[in-house]
């Protein structure tokens, strides 16, 4: 019973601390997501967005292809090459990979640097089903 009480207090303190930290920074660290269909609709409307592919060069040119006009910066190079995205700092960057996992990691990296980013759910696998 005592262990349950202590665990509840610890969880409560951590929750309050996290909420206060989020208010203090003024940023919500939750990654925004968008479907491949929504990305396609934005591109059809010629919306002012940037597409960032975080797969390897071999994947970019491989069987799944890539979205026309996208910028390629592999996830493993993103931290050191993120300055290449500075010209797009005032635009929304839609990040994608093969299935949506690496793009989530990339989104977190770029969010921490102040970029407006969105993760495309399902990546190129979802895109190719459109």
C-alpha positions as CSV (number, residue, x, y, z in Angstrom):
1,X,0.0,0.0,0.0
2,X,2.8,2.4,0.9
3,X,4.6,1.7,-2.4
4,X,1.4,2.5,-4.3
5,X,1.1,5.8,-2.4
6,X,4.7,6.7,-3.1
7,X,4.3,5.8,-6.8
8,X,1.2,8.0,-7.0
9,X,3.0,11.0,-5.5
10,X,6.0,10.6,-7.8
11,X,3.7,10.4,-10.9
12,X,1.8,13.5,-9.7
13,X,5.0,15.5,-9.2
14,X,6.4,14.5,-12.6
15,X,3.1,15.4,-14.3
16,X,3.0,18.8,-12.7
17,X,6.7,19.4,-13.4
18,X,6.2,18.4,-17.1
19,X,3.2,20.7,-17.5
20,X,5.1,23.6,-15.9
21,X,8.1,23.1,-18.1
22,X,5.9,23.1,-21.2
23,X,4.2,26.3,-20.1
24,X,7.6,27.9,-19.4
25,X,9.0,27.2,-22.8
26,X,5.8,28.1,-24.6
27,X,6.1,25.2,-26.9
28,X,4.2,22.0,-27.2
29,X,6.6,19.2,-27.9
30,X,4.0,16.9,-29.4
31,X,4.8,16.0,-33.0
32,X,2.0,17.0,-35.4
33,X,1.0,14.3,-38.0
34,X,-0.5,14.5,-41.4
35,X,-1.7,11.7,-43.7
36,X,-0.3,11.1,-47.2
37,X,-3.7,12.0,-48.6
38,X,-3.6,15.4,-46.8
39,X,-0.1,16.0,-48.1
40,X,-1.2,15.2,-51.7
41,X,-4.1,17.7,-51.3
42,X,-1.7,20.4,-50.1
43,X,0.5,19.8,-53.1
44,X,-2.4,19.9,-55.5
45,X,-3.4,23.3,-54.0
46,X,0.3,24.4,-54.5
47,X,0.6,25.2,-50.8
48,X,3.8,26.7,-49.6
49,X,5.3,23.7,-47.8
50,X,8.7,22.0,-48.0
51,X,9.0,18.2,-48.3
52,X,11.9,16.6,-46.4
53,X,12.8,13.0,-47.1
54,X,15.0,11.6,-44.3
55,X,15.8,8.2,-46.0
56,X,19.1,7.2,-47.4
57,X,20.1,8.2,-51.0
58,X,19.6,4.6,-52.1
59,X,16.1,4.6,-50.7
60,X,15.3,8.0,-52.3
61,X,16.3,6.7,-55.8
62,X,15.1,3.2,-55.1
63,X,11.9,1.2,-55.7
64,X,9.6,3.3,-53.5
65,X,10.7,6.5,-55.2
66,X,10.3,9.9,-53.7
67,X,7.9,12.8,-53.8
68,X,8.8,15.2,-56.6
69,X,10.5,18.4,-55.3
70,X,11.5,16.9,-52.0
71,X,14.7,17.7,-50.2
72,X,16.9,14.7,-49.2
73,X,18.7,14.8,-45.9
74,X,19.1,11.4,-44.4
75,X,18.2,11.1,-40.8
76,X,21.8,10.1,-39.8
77,X,23.0,13.4,-41.3
78,X,20.2,15.7,-40.2
79,X,21.8,17.1,-37.0
80,X,24.9,18.2,-38.9
81,X,23.1,19.4,-42.0
82,X,20.0,21.1,-40.5
83,X,21.4,24.5,-41.3
84,X,20.6,23.7,-45.0
85,X,16.9,24.1,-44.0
86,X,17.4,27.6,-42.6
87,X,16.0,29.2,-45.8
88,X,12.7,27.3,-45.0
89,X,12.5,28.4,-41.4
90,X,9.3,30.4,-42.1
91,X,7.6,27.5,-43.9
92,X,6.0,24.3,-42.7
93,X,8.3,21.3,-43.4
94,X,6.6,18.0,-44.0
95,X,8.9,15.1,-43.1
96,X,8.7,11.6,-44.5
97,X,10.6,8.4,-44.7
98,X,9.7,4.8,-45.7
99,X,7.0,4.1,-43.0
100,X,6.9,7.1,-40.7
101,X,9.3,6.1,-37.9
102,X,12.5,7.9,-38.9
103,X,10.5,11.0,-39.8
104,X,9.2,11.2,-36.2
105,X,12.7,11.3,-34.9
106,X,13.6,13.9,-37.5
107,X,10.6,16.0,-36.6
108,X,11.7,16.0,-32.9
109,X,15.2,17.1,-33.9
110,X,13.9,20.0,-36.1
111,X,11.2,21.0,-33.6
112,X,13.9,21.5,-31.0
113,X,15.6,23.8,-33.4
114,X,12.5,25.9,-33.9
115,X,11.3,24.6,-37.2
116,X,7.6,24.2,-38.0
117,X,7.4,20.5,-38.8
118,X,4.8,17.8,-39.5
119,X,5.3,14.1,-39.8
120,X,3.7,12.3,-42.7
121,X,2.1,9.1,-41.4
122,X,3.0,5.9,-43.2
123,X,5.8,7.5,-45.2
124,X,6.3,6.5,-48.8
125,X,4.5,3.2,-48.3
126,X,1.3,5.2,-47.6
127,X,2.1,7.7,-50.4
128,X,2.4,5.0,-53.0
129,X,-1.0,3.7,-52.1
130,X,-2.7,6.9,-53.2
